[in-house]
Amino acid sequence: MTAAPACVDNLVETIRAAFEPHGLFLRGSVNFTPGDVVPRLESGEPAASVVLIGNIGGSIWEPFTRWREGERDRGGADPLDEWSKQVILPVAEAAGATAYFPSDPPWQPFQQWAMRAEGLKASPLGILVHPRFGLWHGYRGALGFDRSLPQTGSVIAGHPCDDCMGKPCISACPVDALGTGMFDVGLCRTHLRTQAGAAGCLVDGCLSRDACPVGRDYRYSPAQLRFHMAAISL
């Protein structure tokens, strides 16, 4: 394999360093191949690659909370999306990249990119499970480039759920929303509207997610869990 040009390596390290104070990490890259459906750059040309930007465990919570406390409107209706843009867009501009966000149309295939970038697969909850971080990670954006880039993360072999015999995430759900092998979103939301759901999962976080034995050291803090659960549209 031919080594990447030094200037490209330097670019990747510059981006990595820019995101570090915000608790964001380079979560892997995808170099597109002929036949791929690819996003467009701001120039209108097709992107040659994307780099995924995301959190590991609660890495973003303290920087995000500090930012939000300094905002007069506490970040508006979608504070985490707003914070992500305020952090990622300047880095994208400095790097000559186009930024993409999961919250913005045209909707980009972030999960498909993550599967290619890190080799991840979906858990029974639909969340991509990482063999180290479990279900406690996420993707806040991506940067698109007009050139191919070296791999910026670790590509994982295997799938943690294949070796999980007990599947505690399925049995932990109080309404058996995973019992059919597919996550029943409607059943979950109906439960969250009940007194039991409001006092349980809606406060402490999804019991099925918490039951996963992988990556427990990266579990979100109670405050972060409450924030994410409060954002769910019921």
Disulfide bonds with the S-S distance in Angstrom:
none
